[in-house]
Amino acid sequence: MSRTLIELLHEGLPADAVLTDPDITSSYANDMASFCDAGTPAVVVLPRTVEQVQHVMRTATELRIPVVPQGARTGLSGGANASEGCIVLSLVKMDRILEISPVDRIAVVEPGVVNATLSRAVNEHGLYYPPDPSSWETCTIGGNIGTASGGLCCVKYGVTAEYVLGLDVVLADGRLMSTGRRTAKGVAGYDLTRLFVGSEGSLGIVVRATLALKPQPPQQLVLAAEFASAEAACDAVCKIMEGGHVPSLLELMDRTTIRAVNALAHMGLPETTEALLLAAFDTPDPTADLAAVGALCEAAGATQVVPAEDAAESELLLQARRLSLTALEAVKGTTMIDDVCVPRSKLADMLEGVDRIADKYSLTIGVCAHAGDGNTHPTVCFDAADADEGRRARESFDEIMALGLELGGTITGEHGVGVLKKDWLARELGPVGVEMQRAVKAAFDPLSLLNPGKLF
């Protein structure tokens, strides 16, 4: 008599790591994306060891059951959504920081470690882990690796991919593979580590990561510059980057976002301005750097430039930026958060185009952006109970992605493809690109068990 899925899982997992109650398993069906279909999991497993993950994958291969890996489910593209009848493999219990080496400037962690937890732990050693997604207090390192996430600091420090030196990965058939290195240099063979970063769990299950660290920089200071138009703010961004300045962040909030943040948190941001630019420096002399950038903002037409006097005032300004997406969600109750990245020189065209799209569809669309690297987050606000408004929201979302491609950009800078953007991925890559990426998928996962229905 053949053994059932649950029986096989229990052979290699403790009883409390296998969840079958439908009321519980249904809560693992979705991440935070709108308009993304999700199935009903057959079971949710929460392994604590590499061997337990291997057992899950061997069981899935034996029974030909799809597996959807998950972290904290803070994603915005449906990449962690369950497939019908799948095994949801939640890695949140694998949450140990295994090593922090100040000499080698690395950390070795399990995938369930929360980004903020790692950041604070390495700070105690005088070190710094730069990638800082807006959800850094809850998102996990495994999820960050899966989507190649970024954050506010990318303009200076880069994205997650630049900090992943090596990985331990459980493949679809349960074999364990190590990629990369823990040395400062290493070019042996194909760079399989980079291949897994951003693969959204479609090639293997990351169970350990070796991450590069940097020395902890000085406390940053922030400057706020108000502009009478988004075009002028984008011009200031171009002038700052062209001038060779290296801010630790360069963020933009449009008028819709500013008003939403004020409505939510009563922060007293200037509602008469059309765009607010936040620039920060963590250099030995941030005051001088802010003065130079402030002069460039004034030359671009800033109506007011206000440098923060201390770290507390700087943090208050950054808190306003971090509240942007939460505040926009409060406008109508539901949002679709786009993630289009364009060349910096096209940033003004992108914001102008989003304004046109908002008018065309009679929708509220706020834009906050990692302006220093051209990564915009147009956020469509709508009432999910209004079918017509929901339709217009989806159409506007697609039109924003089309605009990004027309401007020489990409459909996602840090949120991933998942379910939400899979049709658009094919448009961006082209038929030959899609064919080659599918060939890579088939090499690692010939039975297509890992996160099926995502990316392609």
Salt bridges, closest charged atoms under 4 A:
GLU11 OE2 - ARG3 NH1 2.69
GLU99 OE2 - ARG182 NH2 2.74
ASP104 OD2 - ARG182 NH2 3.67
GLU110 OE2 - ARG96 NH2 2.81
GLU137 OE2 - ARG120 NH2 2.60
ASP173 OD2 - ARG175 NE 2.84
ASP235 OD2 - LYS239 NZ 2.90
GLU251 OE1 - ARG321 NE 2.69
GLU251 OE2 - HIS370 ND1 2.86
GLU274 OE1 - ARG255 NH1 2.93
ASP282 OD1 - LYS156 NZ 2.53
GLU315 OE2 - ARG322 NH1 2.74
ASP338 OD1 - LYS421 NZ 3.14
ASP339 OD1 - HIS377 ND1 3.69
GLU352 OE2 - ARG356 NH1 3.77
ASP355 OD1 - ARG255 NH2 3.66
ASP388 OD1 - ARG391 NH2 2.66
ASP388 OD2 - ARG392 NE 2.92
GLU389 OE2 - LYS332 NZ 3.09
GLU389 OE1 - ARG392 NH2 3.85
GLU395 OE2 - ARG391 NH1 3.15
ASP398 OD1 - ARG394 NH2 3.56
GLU399 OE1 - LYS360 NZ 3.08
GLU414 OE2 - HIS370 NE2 2.86
GLU414 OE2 - HIS377 NE2 2.80
ASP445 OD2 - LYS441 NZ 2.71
